[in-house]
Amino acid sequence: MKLKPSSIFNKEYNDEATFCHDVDKLKTNLSTSALSLLLFLADFCESNSYIEYSDLLEVHPYPSKVRENLNELLENGYVIVIHNI
C-alpha cells in the first residue's frame, strides 16, 4: 500500500504546522520516537513524495513503534491526513 502524507497540523494552532523549522511549537510531552516520526512525515509533506508503509517501517529509527507513535501524535492533538493511492 502506498501512502501520501498530504498534511500534518496541530489542532491547537489551527494552521499548517511549521514544525520542521519551529520546534518551539511542538508539544514537549512527545516521546523521542513520536517526534522523530512527526518530523520524518513532515519532510515527506514538504517534498510531496510517496512512501510505502513498509518503507516507513524500514527507515523510522523505531520501526516497532510506528503505530504506537501515530496514536501518540493523535492523542497530543496532531492530525495526520494520509491518502491511499
DOVOLO-646999 format. One record per atom (N, C-alpha, C): residue number from 1; atom name; z negated, y, x negated. Coordinates in steps of 0.2 Angstrom, whole numbers, plus 2048, in hexadecimal, padded with zeros to 3 digits. Layout:
REM residues N
  num  atome   pz   py   px
  NUM     CA    Z    Y    X
...
//
This chain:
REM residues 85
  num  atome   pz   py   px
    1      N  800  7FA  7FC
    1     CA  800  800  800
    1      C  800  806  7FC
    2      N  805  80B  7FD
    2     CA  805  811  7F9
    2      C  801  816  7FD
    3      N  7FD  81A  7FA
    3     CA  7F9  820  7FD
    3      C  7FB  826  7FA
    4      N  7FC  82B  7FE
    4     CA  7FD  832  7FC
    4      C  7F8  837  7FE
    5      N  7F3  838  7F9
    5     CA  7EE  83D  7FB
    5      C  7F1  844  7FC
    6      N  7F0  846  802
    6     CA  7F4  84D  804
    6      C  7EF  852  804
    7      N  7E9  852  805
    7     CA  7E4  857  804
    7      C  7DD  855  804
    8      N  7D9  858  800
    8     CA  7D2  857  800
    8      C  7CE  85D  800
    9      N  7CA  85E  805
    9     CA  7C6  864  805
    9      C  7BF  863  807
   10      N  7BB  868  806
   10     CA  7B4  867  808
   10      C  7B3  86B  80F
   11      N  7B1  868  814
   11     CA  7B0  86B  81B
   11      C  7AB  871  81A
   12      N  7A7  871  816
   12     CA  7A2  876  815
   12      C  7A5  87D  814
   13      N  7AB  87D  810
   13     CA  7AE  883  80E
   13      C  7B4  884  812
   14      N  7B6  87F  816
   14     CA  7BC  880  81B
   14      C  7C2  882  818
   15      N  7C4  880  812
   15     CA  7CA  882  80F
   15      C  7CC  87D  80A
   16      N  7D2  87E  807
   16     CA  7D5  879  802
   16      C  7D0  87A  7FC
   17      N  7CE  874  7FA
   17     CA  7C9  875  7F4
   17      C  7CC  877  7EE
   18      N  7C9  87A  7EA
   18     CA  7CB  87C  7E3
   18      C  7C7  878  7DE
   19      N  7C4  872  7E0
   19     CA  7BF  86F  7DC
   19      C  7C1  86D  7D5
   20      N  7C8  86D  7D3
   20     CA  7CA  86B  7CD
   20      C  7C8  871  7C8
   21      N  7C8  877  7CA
   21     CA  7C7  87D  7C6
   21      C  7C0  880  7C8
   22      N  7BD  87E  7CD
   22     CA  7B7  882  7D0
   22      C  7B1  87D  7D1
   23      N  7AF  87A  7CB
   23     CA  7AA  875  7CC
   23      C  7A3  877  7CF
   24      N  7A2  87E  7CF
   24     CA  79C  880  7D3
   24      C  79C  87F  7DA
   25      N  7A2  87E  7DD
   25     CA  7A3  87D  7E4
   25      C  7A1  876  7E6
   26      N  7A1  871  7E1
   26     CA  7A0  86A  7E2
   26      C  798  869  7E4
   27      N  797  865  7E9
   27     CA  790  863  7EA
   27      C  78D  85F  7E4
   28      N  787  861  7E2
   28     CA  784  85F  7DC
   28      C  781  858  7DD
   29      N  781  856  7E3
   29     CA  77E  84F  7E5
   29      C  783  849  7E4
   30      N  789  84B  7E2
   30     CA  78E  845  7E2
   30      C  78C  841  7DC
   31      N  78D  83B  7DC
   31     CA  78D  836  7D6
   31      C  792  838  7D2
   32      N  791  836  7CB
   32     CA  796  837  7C6
   32      C  79D  833  7C8
   33      N  79C  82D  7CB
   33     CA  7A2  829  7CD
   33      C  7A6  82D  7D3
   34      N  7A2  82F  7D8
   34     CA  7A6  833  7DD
   34      C  7A9  839  7DB
   35      N  7A6  83D  7D7
   35     CA  7A9  843  7D4
   35      C  7AF  841  7D0
   36      N  7AF  83C  7CC
   36     CA  7B5  83A  7C8
   36      C  7BA  838  7CD
   37      N  7B9  834  7D2
   37     CA  7BE  833  7D7
   37      C  7C1  839  7DB
   38      N  7BD  83D  7DD
   38     CA  7BF  844  7E0
   38      C  7C3  848  7DB
   39      N  7C2  848  7D5
   39     CA  7C6  84C  7D1
   39      C  7CC  848  7CF
   40      N  7CC  842  7CF
   40     CA  7D2  83E  7CE
   40      C  7D7  83F  7D4
   41      N  7D4  83E  7DA
   41     CA  7D9  83F  7E0
   41      C  7DB  846  7E0
   42      N  7D7  84B  7DE
   42     CA  7DA  852  7DE
   42      C  7E0  853  7D9
   43      N  7E0  850  7D4
   43     CA  7E6  850  7CF
   43      C  7EC  84E  7D3
   44      N  7EB  848  7D7
   44     CA  7F1  846  7DA
   44      C  7F3  84A  7E0
   45      N  7EE  84E  7E3
   45     CA  7F0  853  7E8
   45      C  7F4  858  7E5
   46      N  7F2  85B  7DF
   46     CA  7F6  860  7DC
   46      C  7FD  85E  7DA
   47      N  7FE  858  7D8
   47     CA  804  856  7D5
   47      C  808  853  7DB
   48      N  805  852  7E1
   48     CA  809  84F  7E7
   48      C  80C  848  7E5
   49      N  808  844  7E1
   49     CA  80A  83E  7DF
   49      C  808  838  7E4
   50      N  80B  833  7E3
   50     CA  809  82D  7E7
   50      C  805  828  7E2
   51      N  801  825  7E5
   51     CA  7FC  820  7E2
   51      C  7FB  81A  7E6
   52      N  7FB  814  7E3
   52     CA  7FA  80E  7E7
   52      C  7F2  80D  7E6
   53      N  7EF  80A  7EB
   53     CA  7E8  809  7EB
   53      C  7E6  805  7E5
   54      N  7EA  800  7E4
   54     CA  7E9  7FB  7DE
   54      C  7E9  7FF  7D8
   55      N  7ED  804  7D7
   55     CA  7ED  808  7D1
   55      C  7E7  80C  7D1
   56      N  7E5  80F  7D6
   56     CA  7DF  813  7D6
   56      C  7D9  80F  7D4
   57      N  7D9  808  7D6
   57     CA  7D3  804  7D3
   57      C  7D4  803  7CC
   58      N  7DA  803  7C9
   58     CA  7DB  802  7C2
   58      C  7D9  808  7BE
   59      N  7DA  80E  7C0
   59     CA  7DA  814  7BC
   59      C  7D3  817  7BD
   60      N  7CF  816  7C3
   60     CA  7C9  819  7C4
   60      C  7C4  816  7BF
   61      N  7C0  81A  7BC
   61     CA  7BB  817  7B7
   61      C  7B6  812  7BA
   62      N  7B5  813  7C1
   62     CA  7B0  80E  7C4
   62      C  7B4  80B  7CA
   63      N  7B8  806  7C8
   63     CA  7BD  803  7CE
   63      C  7B9  800  7D3
   64      N  7B3  7FD  7D1
   64     CA  7AF  7F9  7D6
   64      C  7AC  7FE  7DB
   65      N  7AC  804  7DA
   65     CA  7A9  809  7DE
   65      C  7AD  80E  7E2
   66      N  7B4  80C  7E2
   66     CA  7B9  811  7E5
   66      C  7B7  812  7ED
   67      N  7B6  80C  7F0
   67     CA  7B5  80D  7F7
   67      C  7AE  810  7F9
   68      N  7A9  80E  7F5
   68     CA  7A2  811  7F5
   68      C  7A3  819  7F4
   69      N  7A7  81B  7EF
   69     CA  7A8  822  7ED
   69      C  7AB  826  7F3
   70      N  7B0  823  7F6
   70     CA  7B4  826  7FB
   70      C  7AF  827  801
   71      N  7AA  822  802
   71     CA  7A5  823  808
   71      C  7A0  829  806
   72      N  79F  829  7FF
   72     CA  79A  82E  7FD
   72      C  79D  835  7FE
   73      N  7A3  836  7FC
   73     CA  7A7  83C  7FD
   73      C  7A7  83E  804
   74      N  7A8  83A  809
   74     CA  7A8  83B  810
   74      C  7A1  83D  812
   75      N  79C  83A  810
   75     CA  795  83B  812
   75      C  793  842  810
   76      N  796  845  80A
   76     CA  794  84B  807
   76      C  799  851  80A
   77      N  79D  84F  80F
   77     CA  7A1  855  812
   77      C  7A8  855  810
   78      N  7AA  851  80B
   78     CA  7B1  851  809
   78      C  7B5  84E  80E
   79      N  7BB  850  810
   79     CA  7C0  84D  814
   79      C  7C6  84B  810
   80      N  7C8  845  810
   80     CA  7CD  843  80C
   80      C  7D3  840  811
   81      N  7D9  844  810
   81     CA  7DE  842  815
   81      C  7E3  83E  811
   82      N  7E4  837  813
   82     CA  7E9  833  80F
   82      C  7EE  830  814
   83      N  7F4  831  812
   83     CA  7F9  82E  816
   83      C  7FC  828  813
   84      N  7FD  823  818
   84     CA  800  81D  816
   84      C  808  81E  816
   85      N  80B  81C  811
   85     CA  813  81D  810
   85      C  816  817  80F
//
